[in-house]
Amino acid sequence: MQILSGACLFVIAVILLAYVPGKLLLIALKRTLSPLEDVTLASLLGLVLSGLVYWLMTFANQGRLYLLWPLTAAGVFVWLFHSKRKSLLSGSAGLEPRSQGNAAPSRDGSTLILAGVLALGIIALALFPVYYTNFTWQPDGTMRVYPVPDVLFHIAIANELTHTVPPQAPLFAGHPLSYHYGMDLAVAMFARATGLNVRDLTVRFVPTLFLALSILSVFCFSRNWLRSGYFAALVVVLVFFGADFSFIPGLLLGEKGDWSLRYFSAPAVVTLFFTNPILPGLGVLFAGLFCLDHYVRGRSGVWLLLTALLFVALMEVKMLMAAQLMCSLALAAVVYLIIFSNADLFKIGASTAVAAIPLLSWVLLKNKSSAHIVTKFEPWLYVSHAMQTLGLGGWLSGPLSFAVVALPIYLMGSLGLRVIGVPGILTAIFRLKSGGGVRFLLALFVVIGVVIALTCSFTPEGWTFRYNPISSTFLVQSEYVAWIFAVEVFQALYRWATSRGIYPAFAAGAIIATTAALSLPSTVQHFIVWQGPDQFFGSGKPFGRQLLSYDLQTLAAMDFLQADSHPGDVVLSVDNLNAPVLALTRCRVPVGYFSYGLVARSEYTRRETAEKTFWNDWRLGKVQDELLREANVRYVVVSKQTEGIPATMPASVSKVFENSEFAVFKVNLRS
């Protein structure tokens, strides 16, 4: 019942914080669209506007007044609706008529397919342990938990954003956060406006919203691009559920683990459904491309403004996707300006760059002062790993065999069915047309992502990883866009088949069967494998099965911390207590999950060593205050069975809570 009431409250908040502000912006800019396009674009724009207002108000320490924003927007919307009801219903009063080039609202049943895809996505969220069943109360008062690092990471950032802007690093106390946090800002915004807890928003409500908006965004752009609702729906299915060819070696080699993760290191579906900002980033990207396509067709300054706004917002939602887009946009703009004297893309790129200067400057400053992300030229890292996994490493070790055999195998395997769109991608790049700027941009986006992923690695200074998630993200992003070109091939085949007298239903059925057989097996296997908790917390996993629930003693300790602490206080605990601290309180920790991605290795190693030294001394009955001072620790939480309690405590450390399992000490080094 609590979840149901929270869901109803969240829906109201989505209307007031997302749709209403975005709709007011579209009305002010005199844009009219089909109902589906209107809801999608208005909601995404509204989230951007509401997020910006929340950031500014919290930065000015006026977050308590944020509720005035949705109430004011709702008041203006109601007044406008009543005062101009007739003009809004008739679509007149100066509003721009729908462009002739736009796709008409779908009346061919494709929206029903779209609804089915959305339902399938929600089912996936419900079955995947990370989401709907995570952090749920059990009849005995315990809490069912899957403390996956990705989830804890984003809960901690969202908690931080409920009280501090710009945020500190909640997983490495004392350092600024060097990570894009647009997705988490939305969670904090909804938490502030509704009073819903950050956990429910992070694992239930907000992912559902992002999934719906991203599906709608991909559909709206694809329908406008392909001039077909059915093929646009096919794009949506493939973007969200189409995987690679990893099922082929998986079946041949009898692999029991996740094929998508095992072989080609670019799991597009896995990334979308793993608490990753690439999910909302995908929606913002395709909404921006939708506006860009409108601008190129009509050259309206309004569409230029909306495109630049969404592209800038993408930088804070998913920085890597924005970087890939901006590289593609810059190159496409220069090429079309030089060859065709066409400045459309150049105007978009310049407008976006100018608007993004403050944000880019801040990102570079944070990287220089904290994360120290460095780029290394490490060609073919993923190709070599894939060949070793496939058992072909010894056979394809020479330069010639590597280039002629290994690289094509990897590209075909990782792209999967998208490979049929490669000729279209190459044609768009090497056979330029004066009106094909957007197509050229999309093709560059795909190619640039593949090139970056296969040649570069990105790591905090001093770190080296066998699997580099940053590099693989570029390839994953390319895979999403590459489906557009693949579906164009299916569309051409369908038209060819029907023109030869083949019954349309038969042609469509053949396309659907082929697509399902070649793109869905790895996806189905992925969700089957990861549905059970053993994949997360089986033998040898870092958390252990005992953490699949928080017992009453753990919850009592966390309840005390939540009530006694101030937002942003630092809690020092052993590793297995970091998860409940981050999930159930608004506190920070000295070293936590993914801290190695936030700071240089030297800084991480120094802090990690200091923490180990502290606990070694504590177990020997001594309390050292070096780490306490450095990380500004306010609370120390210990397990009485494993860490114990020293016989004597310094005056600056006092016990403030105790139960049968844990003790909490408060630190006051200022005294």
C-alpha positions as CSV (number, residue, x, y, z in Angstrom):
1,M,0.0,0.0,0.0
2,Q,2.9,2.4,0.8
3,I,4.4,1.7,-2.6
4,L,1.1,2.3,-4.3
5,S,0.5,5.6,-2.6
6,G,4.1,6.6,-3.4
7,A,3.5,5.7,-7.0
8,C,0.4,7.9,-7.2
9,L,2.3,10.8,-5.6
10,F,5.2,10.3,-8.0
11,V,2.8,10.4,-11.0
12,I,1.5,13.7,-9.8
13,A,5.0,15.0,-9.3
14,V,6.0,13.9,-12.9
15,I,3.1,15.9,-14.3
16,L,4.0,19.0,-12.2
17,L,7.8,18.8,-12.5
18,A,8.2,17.3,-16.0
19,Y,5.3,17.8,-18.3
20,V,3.8,21.1,-17.2
21,P,7.1,23.2,-17.3
22,G,8.1,21.6,-20.6
23,K,4.6,22.2,-22.1
24,L,4.7,25.8,-21.0
25,L,8.1,26.2,-22.8
26,L,6.6,24.6,-26.0
27,I,3.6,27.0,-25.8
28,A,5.9,30.0,-25.2
29,L,8.0,28.9,-28.3
30,K,4.8,28.2,-30.3
31,R,5.6,24.6,-31.1
32,T,2.8,22.1,-31.8
33,L,3.4,18.4,-32.2
34,S,1.5,15.2,-32.3
35,P,0.2,14.1,-28.8
36,L,3.0,11.5,-28.4
37,E,5.7,13.9,-29.5
38,D,4.3,16.6,-27.3
39,V,4.3,14.4,-24.1
40,T,7.7,13.1,-24.8
41,L,9.5,16.4,-25.7
42,A,7.6,18.4,-23.0
43,S,8.5,15.9,-20.3
44,L,12.2,15.8,-21.2
45,L,12.4,19.6,-21.5
46,G,10.5,19.9,-18.2
47,L,12.9,17.7,-16.4
48,V,15.8,19.8,-17.7
49,L,14.1,23.0,-16.6
50,S,13.0,21.7,-13.2
51,G,16.5,20.2,-12.6
52,L,18.1,23.5,-13.4
53,V,15.8,25.4,-11.0
54,Y,16.4,22.8,-8.3
55,W,20.2,23.1,-8.8
56,L,20.1,26.9,-8.5
57,M,17.8,27.0,-5.5
58,T,19.8,24.4,-3.6
59,F,23.1,26.2,-4.5
60,A,21.6,29.3,-3.0
61,N,20.6,27.4,0.1
62,Q,16.9,27.9,-0.7
63,G,16.0,24.3,-1.4
64,R,13.2,24.3,1.2
65,L,11.3,26.7,-1.2
66,Y,11.6,24.4,-4.2
67,L,8.0,23.3,-3.9
68,L,7.0,26.8,-5.0
69,W,8.3,25.9,-8.5
70,P,5.9,23.2,-9.5
71,L,3.0,25.0,-7.8
72,T,3.8,28.2,-9.8
73,A,4.2,26.3,-13.0
74,A,0.9,24.5,-12.4
75,G,-0.9,27.8,-11.6
76,V,0.4,29.4,-14.8
77,F,-0.6,26.3,-16.8
78,V,-4.2,26.3,-15.4
79,W,-4.6,30.0,-16.0
80,L,-3.3,29.7,-19.5
81,F,-5.6,26.7,-20.2
82,H,-8.7,28.5,-19.0
83,S,-7.9,31.9,-20.6
84,K,-7.0,30.5,-24.0
85,R,-8.9,27.2,-24.0
86,K,-10.5,27.7,-27.3
87,S,-7.3,28.7,-29.1
88,L,-5.4,25.8,-27.6
89,L,-8.1,23.3,-28.6
90,S,-8.2,24.7,-32.2
91,G,-4.4,24.9,-32.5
92,S,-4.5,28.5,-33.6
93,A,-3.7,31.8,-31.8
94,G,-0.2,32.0,-33.4
95,L,0.9,28.6,-32.6
96,E,3.0,27.1,-35.4
97,P,1.1,24.6,-37.5
98,R,2.7,21.2,-37.7
99,S,5.3,21.0,-40.4
100,Q,4.3,19.1,-43.5
101,G,7.5,17.0,-43.2
102,N,6.5,15.7,-39.8
103,A,5.1,12.2,-39.5
104,A,1.4,12.2,-38.8
105,P,0.2,10.6,-35.5
106,S,0.3,6.9,-35.8
107,R,-3.0,5.2,-36.5
108,D,-1.6,2.0,-37.7
109,G,-1.3,0.2,-34.4
110,S,2.3,0.9,-33.9
111,T,1.5,2.8,-30.7
112,L,0.0,-0.5,-29.3
113,I,3.3,-2.2,-30.1
114,L,5.1,0.7,-28.4
115,A,2.9,0.1,-25.3
116,G,3.8,-3.5,-25.4
117,V,7.6,-2.7,-25.5
118,L,7.1,-0.4,-22.5
119,A,5.2,-3.1,-20.6
120,L,8.1,-5.5,-21.5
121,G,10.6,-3.1,-20.1
122,I,8.6,-2.7,-16.9
123,I,8.4,-6.5,-16.5
124,A,12.2,-6.6,-16.9
125,L,12.6,-4.0,-14.1
126,A,10.2,-6.0,-11.9
127,L,12.1,-9.3,-12.5
128,F,15.6,-7.8,-12.2
129,P,16.6,-7.9,-8.5
130,V,18.3,-4.6,-8.7
131,Y,15.0,-2.7,-9.1
132,Y,11.5,-3.2,-7.8
133,T,12.2,-5.9,-5.2
134,N,15.3,-4.1,-3.9
135,F,15.1,-2.4,-0.5
136,T,11.7,-3.8,0.3
137,W,10.4,-4.6,3.8
138,Q,9.8,-8.2,4.9
139,P,7.0,-9.4,7.2
140,D,9.5,-9.9,10.1
141,G,10.7,-6.3,9.9
142,T,13.9,-7.0,8.0
143,M,14.7,-5.4,4.7
144,R,15.4,-7.4,1.5
145,V,18.4,-5.8,-0.2
146,Y,20.6,-6.4,-3.2
147,P,23.5,-3.9,-2.4
148,V,25.0,-3.8,-5.9
149,P,27.7,-1.1,-6.1
150,D,26.0,0.7,-9.0
151,V,22.8,1.1,-7.0
152,L,24.6,2.2,-3.8
153,F,26.7,4.6,-5.8
154,H,23.7,6.4,-7.3
155,I,21.7,6.4,-4.0
156,A,24.6,8.0,-2.3
157,I,24.9,10.7,-4.9
158,A,21.2,11.4,-4.9
159,N,21.2,11.6,-1.1
160,E,24.1,14.1,-1.3
161,L,22.2,16.2,-3.8
162,T,19.2,16.5,-1.5
163,H,21.3,18.8,0.7
164,T,24.5,19.9,-1.2
165,V,25.0,21.5,-4.6
166,P,27.5,21.2,-6.1
167,P,27.9,17.8,-4.5
168,Q,30.8,16.3,-2.6
169,A,31.9,12.7,-3.2
170,P,29.8,10.8,-0.7
171,L,32.0,7.7,-1.3
172,F,35.3,9.6,-0.7
173,A,34.6,12.2,1.9
174,G,36.3,15.5,1.5
175,H,36.6,15.5,-2.2
176,P,34.4,17.1,-4.9
177,L,32.3,14.7,-7.0
178,S,33.9,14.3,-10.4
179,Y,31.0,12.5,-12.1
180,H,28.0,13.6,-14.1
181,Y,25.0,13.6,-11.9
182,G,22.0,14.7,-14.0
183,M,20.2,11.4,-13.3
184,D,20.7,11.6,-9.6
185,L,19.7,15.3,-9.6
186,A,16.3,14.2,-10.8
187,V,16.0,11.7,-8.0
188,A,17.0,14.4,-5.4
189,M,14.5,16.9,-7.1
190,F,11.6,14.4,-6.8
191,A,12.6,13.6,-3.2
192,R,12.6,17.2,-2.2
193,A,9.3,17.9,-3.9
194,T,7.4,14.7,-2.8
195,G,9.0,13.6,0.5
196,L,9.6,10.1,-1.1
197,N,12.7,8.4,0.1
198,V,15.7,8.3,-2.3
199,R,15.8,4.5,-2.3
200,D,12.3,4.1,-3.7
201,L,13.0,6.8,-6.3
202,T,16.3,5.3,-7.4
203,V,15.2,1.7,-7.8
204,R,11.5,2.0,-8.6
205,F,9.9,5.2,-9.6
206,V,12.6,7.2,-11.5
207,P,13.9,4.2,-13.6
208,T,10.4,3.6,-14.8
209,L,10.0,7.2,-15.8
210,F,13.4,7.2,-17.6
211,L,12.6,3.9,-19.3
212,A,9.2,5.3,-20.6
213,L,10.7,8.6,-21.8
214,S,13.6,7.0,-23.5
215,I,11.4,4.5,-25.3
216,L,9.1,7.3,-26.4
217,S,12.0,9.5,-27.5
218,V,13.6,6.7,-29.6
219,F,10.2,6.0,-31.2
220,C,9.4,9.7,-32.0
221,F,12.7,10.3,-33.7
222,S,12.6,6.9,-35.5
223,R,9.1,7.5,-36.8
224,N,10.0,10.9,-38.0
225,W,13.1,9.5,-39.7
226,L,11.7,6.3,-41.2
227,R,8.2,7.7,-41.9
228,S,6.8,4.5,-40.5
229,G,5.3,3.8,-37.1
230,Y,5.8,0.0,-37.4
231,F,9.5,0.3,-38.3
232,A,10.0,2.9,-35.6
233,A,8.6,0.4,-33.1
234,L,11.1,-2.2,-34.4
235,V,13.9,0.3,-33.7
236,V,12.7,0.7,-30.2
237,V,12.5,-3.1,-29.6
238,L,16.1,-3.5,-31.0
239,V,17.6,-0.5,-29.1
240,F,16.3,-1.8,-25.8
241,F,16.4,-5.5,-26.2
242,G,18.6,-6.2,-29.2
243,A,21.9,-7.8,-28.3
244,D,25.1,-9.0,-30.1
245,F,26.1,-12.4,-31.5
246,S,27.5,-13.6,-28.2
247,F,24.9,-16.3,-28.1
248,I,26.8,-18.1,-31.0
249,P,30.0,-18.9,-29.0
250,G,27.8,-19.2,-25.9
251,L,25.9,-22.1,-27.4
252,L,28.9,-23.6,-29.1
253,L,31.1,-23.5,-26.1
254,G,28.4,-24.3,-23.5
255,E,29.0,-21.2,-21.5
256,K,26.8,-21.0,-18.4
257,G,27.6,-17.4,-17.5
258,D,26.2,-14.3,-19.0
259,W,27.1,-14.4,-22.7
260,S,26.7,-10.6,-23.2
261,L,29.4,-9.9,-20.6
262,R,31.6,-12.9,-21.4
263,Y,32.7,-12.4,-24.9
264,F,32.6,-8.9,-26.5
265,S,32.7,-6.5,-23.5
266,A,30.0,-4.2,-25.0
267,P,26.7,-5.3,-23.5
268,A,24.2,-2.7,-24.7
269,V,21.1,-4.3,-23.0
270,V,23.0,-5.0,-19.8
271,T,24.0,-1.3,-19.6
272,L,20.5,0.0,-20.1
273,F,19.1,-2.1,-17.3
274,F,21.9,-1.7,-14.7
275,T,21.2,1.6,-12.9
276,N,23.3,3.5,-15.4
277,P,22.7,7.1,-16.6
278,I,23.0,5.9,-20.1
279,L,19.2,5.1,-19.8
280,P,18.1,8.7,-19.4
281,G,21.0,9.8,-21.6
282,L,19.5,7.8,-24.5
283,G,16.2,9.6,-24.1
284,V,17.9,13.1,-24.1
285,L,20.1,12.1,-27.1
286,F,17.2,11.0,-29.3
287,A,15.1,14.0,-28.2
288,G,17.9,16.3,-29.2
289,L,18.2,14.5,-32.6
290,F,14.5,14.9,-33.1
291,C,14.8,18.6,-32.6
292,L,17.9,18.7,-34.8
293,D,16.1,17.0,-37.6
294,H,13.3,19.6,-37.3
295,Y,15.8,22.4,-37.4
296,V,17.5,21.1,-40.5
297,R,14.2,20.7,-42.3
298,G,12.7,24.1,-41.3
299,R,15.7,26.2,-40.1
300,S,13.7,27.6,-37.3
301,G,15.6,29.3,-34.6
302,V,13.3,27.8,-32.0
303,W,14.4,24.2,-33.0
304,L,18.0,25.3,-32.8
305,L,17.4,26.6,-29.3
306,L,15.8,23.3,-28.2
307,T,18.5,21.2,-29.8
308,A,21.3,23.1,-28.1
309,L,19.4,23.0,-24.7
310,L,19.1,19.2,-24.9
311,F,22.6,18.6,-26.1
312,V,24.0,20.7,-23.2
313,A,21.7,18.8,-20.8
314,L,23.2,15.6,-22.1
315,M,26.6,16.6,-20.9
316,E,25.4,16.4,-17.3
317,V,23.2,13.3,-17.8
318,K,25.8,11.2,-19.6
319,M,29.1,13.0,-20.3
320,L,30.6,10.3,-22.5
321,M,27.5,10.2,-24.8
322,A,27.7,14.0,-25.0
323,A,31.4,13.9,-25.9
324,Q,30.8,11.3,-28.6
325,L,28.0,13.5,-30.0
326,M,30.0,16.7,-29.9
327,C,33.0,15.1,-31.7
328,S,30.6,13.8,-34.4
329,L,28.8,17.2,-34.6
330,A,32.0,19.2,-34.9
331,L,33.4,17.1,-37.7
332,A,30.0,17.0,-39.5
333,A,29.6,20.7,-39.2
334,V,33.1,21.5,-40.6
335,V,32.6,19.0,-43.5
336,Y,29.2,20.4,-44.6
337,L,30.3,24.0,-44.2
338,I,33.4,23.4,-46.4
339,I,31.8,21.1,-49.1
340,F,28.3,22.4,-49.3
341,S,28.5,25.8,-47.6
342,N,25.8,24.6,-45.3
343,A,26.0,26.1,-41.9
344,D,23.1,24.4,-40.2
345,L,25.1,21.9,-38.3
346,F,27.8,24.5,-37.6
347,K,25.2,26.7,-36.0
348,I,24.0,23.9,-33.8
349,G,27.5,23.0,-32.8
350,A,28.5,26.6,-32.1
351,S,25.3,27.3,-30.1
352,T,25.8,24.1,-28.0
353,A,29.5,24.9,-27.4
354,V,28.9,28.4,-26.2
355,A,26.1,27.3,-23.9
356,A,28.2,24.5,-22.5
357,I,31.3,26.6,-21.7
358,P,30.4,27.0,-18.0
359,L,29.6,23.3,-17.6
360,L,32.7,22.1,-19.5
361,S,34.9,24.4,-17.5
362,W,33.5,23.1,-14.3
363,V,34.1,19.4,-15.4
364,L,37.7,20.1,-16.4
365,L,38.3,21.9,-13.1
366,K,36.9,18.9,-11.1
367,N,38.9,16.4,-13.1
368,K,42.1,18.4,-12.5
369,S,41.5,18.8,-8.8
370,S,40.1,15.3,-8.0
371,A,39.7,12.4,-10.5
372,H,42.7,13.1,-12.8
373,I,41.2,11.0,-15.6
374,V,43.8,10.3,-18.2
375,T,43.5,9.0,-21.8
376,K,45.9,6.2,-23.0
377,F,46.4,4.8,-26.5
378,E,45.8,1.1,-25.9
379,P,44.6,-0.3,-29.3
380,W,42.7,-3.5,-29.6
381,L,42.4,-4.2,-25.9
382,Y,38.9,-5.6,-26.3
383,V,39.7,-7.5,-29.5
384,S,42.6,-9.4,-27.8
385,H,40.4,-10.2,-24.8
386,A,37.6,-11.5,-27.0
387,M,40.0,-13.7,-29.0
388,Q,41.4,-15.2,-25.7
389,T,37.9,-15.8,-24.5
390,L,36.9,-17.5,-27.7
391,G,40.0,-19.7,-27.5
392,L,41.5,-18.1,-30.6
393,G,44.3,-16.1,-29.0
394,G,47.1,-18.5,-30.0
395,W,45.8,-18.8,-33.6
396,L,45.4,-15.1,-34.3
397,S,48.4,-13.6,-32.6
398,G,50.2,-12.3,-35.7
399,P,49.6,-8.7,-37.0
400,L,48.1,-9.9,-40.4
401,S,45.8,-12.5,-38.9
402,F,44.8,-10.0,-36.2
403,A,43.8,-7.3,-38.7
404,V,42.2,-9.6,-41.3
405,V,40.5,-12.2,-39.0
406,A,40.4,-11.1,-35.4
407,L,39.2,-7.6,-35.8
408,P,36.3,-8.5,-38.3
409,I,35.3,-11.3,-35.9
410,Y,35.1,-8.9,-33.0
411,L,33.3,-6.2,-34.9
412,M,30.7,-8.6,-36.3
413,G,30.3,-10.3,-32.9
414,S,29.8,-7.1,-30.9
415,L,27.6,-5.4,-33.5
416,G,25.4,-8.4,-34.0
417,L,22.6,-7.9,-36.4
418,R,23.5,-4.2,-36.6
419,V,26.2,-5.3,-39.1
420,I,23.7,-5.2,-41.9
421,G,23.6,-1.5,-41.5
422,V,27.3,-1.0,-42.0
423,P,27.0,-0.4,-45.8
424,G,24.5,2.3,-45.1
425,I,26.8,3.9,-42.5
426,L,29.8,3.9,-44.9
427,T,27.6,5.2,-47.7
428,A,26.4,8.1,-45.5
429,I,30.0,9.0,-44.7
430,F,31.7,8.6,-48.1
431,R,28.8,9.6,-50.4
432,L,27.8,12.9,-49.0
433,K,24.5,14.6,-50.1
434,S,23.7,18.3,-49.6
435,G,20.6,17.5,-47.6
436,G,22.1,14.5,-45.6
437,G,23.7,16.3,-42.8
438,V,21.9,14.5,-40.0
439,R,22.5,11.2,-41.6
440,F,26.2,12.0,-41.9
441,L,26.2,13.0,-38.2
442,L,24.5,9.7,-37.2
443,A,27.0,7.7,-39.2
444,L,29.9,9.5,-37.7
445,F,28.5,9.0,-34.2
446,V,28.6,5.2,-34.8
447,V,32.1,5.1,-36.3
448,I,33.7,7.5,-33.8
449,G,32.4,5.4,-30.9
450,V,33.8,2.2,-32.4
451,V,37.2,3.8,-33.1
452,I,37.5,5.3,-29.6
453,A,36.5,2.1,-27.9
454,L,39.0,0.0,-29.8
455,T,42.0,2.4,-29.5
456,C,41.7,4.3,-26.2
457,S,41.3,3.7,-22.5
458,F,40.2,6.2,-19.9
459,T,41.2,5.7,-16.3
460,P,42.0,7.8,-13.2
461,E,45.7,8.5,-12.9
462,G,47.7,5.6,-11.9
463,W,45.1,2.9,-12.5
464,T,45.1,0.1,-15.1
465,F,42.1,-2.1,-15.7
466,R,41.7,-5.2,-17.8
467,Y,38.1,-4.2,-18.6
468,N,37.7,-0.5,-19.1
469,P,34.1,0.5,-18.7
470,I,34.6,4.0,-20.0
471,S,36.0,2.8,-23.3
472,S,33.3,0.2,-23.8
473,T,30.6,2.8,-23.2
474,F,31.5,4.5,-26.5
475,L,30.9,1.2,-28.4
476,V,27.6,0.7,-26.6
477,Q,26.5,4.1,-27.5
478,S,27.3,3.5,-31.1
479,E,25.3,0.3,-31.0
480,Y,22.1,2.1,-30.0
481,V,22.3,4.5,-33.0
482,A,23.5,1.8,-35.4
483,W,20.1,0.1,-35.1
484,I,18.6,3.0,-37.2
485,F,20.7,2.0,-40.2
486,A,20.0,-1.7,-39.7
487,V,16.2,-1.1,-39.6
488,E,16.5,1.0,-42.8
489,V,17.7,-2.2,-44.4
490,F,14.7,-4.1,-43.1
491,Q,12.4,-1.4,-44.4
492,A,14.0,-1.5,-47.9
493,L,13.7,-5.3,-47.9
494,Y,10.0,-5.1,-46.9
495,R,9.3,-2.6,-49.7
496,W,11.1,-4.8,-52.2
497,A,9.2,-7.9,-51.1
498,T,5.8,-6.3,-51.2
499,S,6.6,-4.7,-54.6
500,R,7.2,-8.3,-55.9
501,G,3.8,-9.4,-54.8
502,I,4.7,-11.0,-51.5
503,Y,1.9,-10.7,-49.0
504,P,2.8,-7.9,-46.5
505,A,2.0,-10.0,-43.5
506,F,4.4,-12.7,-44.7
507,A,7.2,-10.2,-45.4
508,A,6.7,-8.6,-42.0
509,G,6.7,-12.0,-40.3
510,A,9.9,-13.0,-41.9
511,I,11.6,-9.8,-40.8
512,I,10.3,-10.2,-37.3
513,A,11.4,-13.9,-37.1
514,T,14.8,-13.2,-38.4
515,T,15.3,-10.2,-36.1
516,A,14.2,-12.1,-33.0
517,A,16.3,-15.2,-33.8
518,L,19.5,-13.1,-34.3
519,S,19.2,-10.3,-31.8
520,L,17.2,-11.6,-28.8
521,P,18.9,-14.9,-27.6
522,S,21.6,-13.2,-25.6
523,T,19.1,-10.8,-24.0
524,V,16.8,-13.6,-22.9
525,Q,19.8,-15.5,-21.5
526,H,21.0,-12.4,-19.7
527,F,17.7,-11.8,-17.8
528,I,17.4,-15.5,-17.0
529,V,20.9,-15.6,-15.6
530,W,20.7,-12.4,-13.6
531,Q,17.2,-12.9,-12.2
532,G,18.4,-14.9,-9.2
533,P,20.5,-13.4,-6.4
534,D,23.3,-15.9,-6.8
535,Q,24.6,-14.0,-9.8
536,F,25.2,-11.0,-7.6
537,F,26.1,-12.7,-4.3
538,G,27.1,-16.2,-5.0
539,S,30.2,-18.0,-3.8
540,G,33.2,-15.7,-4.0
541,K,31.2,-12.5,-4.7
542,P,32.4,-9.4,-2.8
543,F,29.3,-8.9,-0.5
544,G,28.3,-12.4,0.6
545,R,24.8,-13.9,0.8
546,Q,24.3,-12.7,4.4
547,L,23.8,-9.2,3.1
548,L,20.7,-10.1,1.1
549,S,18.8,-8.7,4.0
550,Y,19.4,-6.1,6.7
551,D,18.4,-7.6,10.1
552,L,16.7,-5.7,12.9
553,Q,20.0,-4.8,14.6
554,T,21.5,-3.3,11.5
555,L,18.3,-1.3,10.8
556,A,18.2,0.0,14.4
557,A,21.8,1.3,14.1
558,M,21.1,3.0,10.8
559,D,17.8,4.5,12.2
560,F,19.9,6.0,15.0
561,L,22.4,7.4,12.5
562,Q,19.7,8.9,10.3
563,A,18.0,10.6,13.3
564,D,21.2,11.8,15.1
565,S,23.4,12.9,12.2
566,H,23.3,15.9,9.9
567,P,23.2,15.4,6.1
568,G,26.8,15.0,4.9
569,D,28.3,13.8,8.2
570,V,31.0,11.2,7.7
571,V,30.6,7.7,9.0
572,L,33.6,5.4,9.4
573,S,32.7,1.7,9.4
574,V,34.0,-1.6,8.1
575,D,33.4,-2.5,4.5
576,N,30.3,-4.6,5.0
577,L,28.5,-1.7,6.8
578,N,29.2,0.8,4.1
579,A,26.2,-0.4,2.1
580,P,23.6,0.3,4.8
581,V,25.2,3.6,5.7
582,L,25.0,4.8,2.1
583,A,21.5,3.3,1.4
584,L,19.7,4.2,4.7
585,T,21.3,7.5,5.8
586,R,22.4,10.7,4.2
587,C,26.0,10.4,5.4
588,R,29.3,10.1,3.6
589,V,32.0,7.4,4.0
590,P,35.8,7.9,3.9
591,V,36.2,5.2,1.2
592,G,33.4,3.5,-0.6
593,Y,32.2,1.7,-3.7
594,F,33.8,3.1,-7.0
595,S,36.0,5.4,-5.0
596,Y,38.9,4.3,-7.3
597,G,37.0,6.0,-10.2
598,L,36.8,9.3,-8.4
599,V,40.4,10.0,-7.4
600,A,43.9,9.3,-8.5
601,R,45.4,6.0,-7.4
602,S,47.9,7.6,-5.1
603,E,45.1,9.4,-3.2
604,Y,42.9,6.3,-3.1
605,T,45.8,4.1,-1.8
606,R,46.7,6.6,0.9
607,R,43.1,6.8,2.2
608,E,42.6,3.0,2.0
609,T,45.9,2.4,3.9
610,A,44.9,4.9,6.5
611,E,41.6,3.2,7.1
612,K,43.2,-0.3,7.3
613,T,45.7,1.1,9.8
614,F,42.9,2.6,11.9
615,W,41.0,-0.7,12.2
616,N,44.1,-2.7,12.9
617,D,44.9,-0.3,15.8
618,W,41.2,-0.3,17.0
619,R,41.2,-4.1,17.3
620,L,44.4,-3.8,19.3
621,G,42.6,-1.5,21.7
622,K,44.0,1.8,20.4
623,V,42.1,4.7,18.8
624,Q,44.2,6.8,16.3
625,D,42.8,10.1,15.2
626,E,44.8,10.8,12.0
627,L,42.1,9.3,9.7
628,L,39.3,10.8,11.8
629,R,40.8,14.3,11.3
630,E,41.7,13.9,7.6
631,A,38.2,12.6,6.6
632,N,36.4,14.8,9.2
633,V,34.7,11.6,10.6
634,R,31.7,12.3,12.8
635,Y,30.6,8.7,13.6
636,V,32.4,5.3,14.0
637,V,30.2,2.2,13.7
638,V,31.6,-1.1,14.8
639,S,30.5,-4.7,15.0
640,K,31.0,-5.8,18.6
641,Q,31.8,-9.4,17.5
642,T,34.5,-8.5,14.9
643,E,35.9,-5.1,15.7
644,G,35.2,-5.0,19.4
645,I,35.3,-2.0,21.7
646,P,38.6,-0.7,23.1
647,A,38.8,-0.7,26.9
648,T,39.6,3.0,27.0
649,M,38.4,5.7,24.7
650,P,39.8,9.2,24.2
651,A,37.7,12.1,25.4
652,S,36.9,13.1,21.8
653,V,35.1,9.7,21.1
654,S,32.0,8.8,23.0
655,K,29.5,5.9,22.7
656,V,26.1,7.1,21.7
657,F,24.3,3.9,20.6
658,E,24.6,0.2,21.3
659,N,22.6,-2.9,20.7
660,S,23.4,-6.6,20.8
661,E,25.4,-6.4,17.5
662,F,26.6,-2.9,16.9
663,A,28.0,0.1,18.7
664,V,28.0,3.7,17.4
665,F,30.6,6.3,18.6
666,K,30.4,10.0,18.1
667,V,33.6,11.9,17.3
668,N,34.2,15.5,18.4
669,L,37.7,16.4,17.5
670,R,37.0,20.1,17.9
671,S,36.7,19.7,21.7
